[in-house]
């Protein structure tokens, strides 16, 4: 009786630990993916895209002025 109870308890503990670890890993992966997406989007939108747009606008203005001249 004790051996069967101990085995059942160990199995339940192992299953609980595995489920908790799996849930934590999934949550960490989702958070990392969201952070990477947010960082990439924010960097591209705020820093890189704006800088590229400004440079393109300046180049376009210079080219337009040269064409007009």
C-alpha positions, 0 to 999 in steps of 0.5 A: 500500500505504501509503495503504491501511494508513494509511486502515485505521489511521485507521478503526480509530483513529476507531472505537476513539475513538468506542467509548471516547467512547460508553462513557464517555458511557454510563457518565457518564449512568448514574452521573448517573442513579443519583446523581440517583435516590439523592439524590432518594430519600435527600432525600425519605426522610430529610429531606422525608418525615420532616419531613412525617410529623412535621408531619402527626403533630403536626397529627393529635395536635392535631386528635385532642385537639381532637376529644376535647375 
